[in-house]
């Protein structure tokens, strides 16, 4: 179950990036056409695209760390990841209840159940 939760976090990151590239295709294309460097401050859509993609990369990182912790048999590292996931999801859900952060809450609980 723990390995599945870790893989799910990693895959969620990949899905976040794939969805972000589709959803924010126009603002990303505009930023690239304008030279990319310092081009994400110009519009709310570009900022949202940037942070959405960065969140996907961070989810992949956390999933990879969780997978390594599972492989190393390190429950302490998994608990740390789970607490961060739970804290982030609780704050995010409180601020924006209709957000998909409920999935991070479930994954945090699954990682904590080691």
C-alpha positions in Angstrom: 0.0 0.0 0.0 2.8 2.4 0.9 4.6 1.8 -2.4 1.3 2.4 -4.3 0.8 5.7 -2.4 4.3 6.8 -3.3 3.8 5.9 -6.9 0.5 7.7 -6.9 2.1 10.9 -5.7 4.7 10.6 -8.4 2.1 9.9 -11.1 0.0 12.8 -9.7 2.9 15.1 -10.4 3.2 13.8 -14.0 -0.5 14.3 -14.5 -0.3 17.8 -13.0 2.4 18.7 -15.6 0.5 17.1 -18.5 -2.7 18.8 -17.6 -0.9 22.1 -17.0 0.7 21.9 -20.5 -2.7 21.4 -22.0 -4.7 23.8 -19.8 -2.1 26.6 -20.0 -1.0 26.0 -23.6 -1.7 29.6 -24.8 0.0 31.5 -21.9 3.0 29.1 -22.0 3.3 29.5 -25.7 3.1 33.3 -25.4 5.8 33.3 -22.7 8.1 31.1 -24.8 7.5 33.3 -27.9 8.4 36.4 -25.8 11.7 34.9 -24.8 10.7 32.9 -21.6 13.1 34.9 -19.3 11.2 37.1 -17.0 8.0 36.6 -19.0 5.8 35.1 -16.3 5.1 38.3 -14.4 3.1 39.8 -17.2 -0.3 38.1 -16.7 -2.2 36.1 -14.1 -2.5 33.2 -16.6 1.2 33.0 -17.1 1.8 33.0 -13.3 -0.8 30.3 -12.8 0.8 28.2 -15.5 4.3 28.6 -14.0 3.2 27.6 -10.5 1.0 24.8 -11.7 3.9 23.2 -13.5 6.3 23.8 -10.6 3.8 22.1 -8.3 3.8 19.1 -10.6 7.6 18.9 -10.4 7.5 19.1 -6.6 4.9 16.3 -6.5 7.2 14.2 -8.6 10.1 14.9 -6.3 8.1 14.0 -3.2 6.9 10.8 -4.9 10.4 9.9 -5.8 11.6 10.5 -2.2 8.7 8.4 -0.9 9.7 5.6 -3.2 13.3 5.7 -2.1 12.1 5.7 1.6 10.0 2.6 0.9 12.9 0.9 -0.8 15.2 1.8 2.1 12.7 0.7 4.7 12.8 4.2 6.3 9.4 4.8 8.0 10.7 8.0 9.5 11.2 9.6 6.1 7.7 8.4 5.0 6.2 9.9 8.2 7.9 13.2 7.4 6.6 13.2 3.9 3.1 12.3 5.1 3.1 15.1 7.7 4.1 17.7 5.1 1.4 16.3 2.7 -1.2 16.4 5.4 -0.3 19.9 6.5 -0.3 21.2 3.0 -3.6 19.6 2.2 -5.3 20.8 5.4 -4.3 24.4 4.8 -5.2 24.2 1.1 -8.6 22.6 1.7 -9.4 25.2 4.4 -8.5 28.0 2.0 -10.1 26.4 -1.1 -12.4 23.5 -0.2 -13.3 22.8 -3.9 -9.7 22.1 -4.7 -8.2 18.8 -5.7 -6.0 18.9 -2.5 -8.4 16.2 -1.0 -6.4 13.7 -3.0 -3.2 14.8 -1.3 -4.9 14.4 2.1 -5.8 10.8 1.2 -2.3 10.1 0.0 -0.8 11.7 3.1 -3.0 9.4 5.3 -1.9 6.4 3.2 1.8 7.2 3.6 1.2 7.7 7.4 -0.4 4.3 7.7 3.0 2.6 7.4 
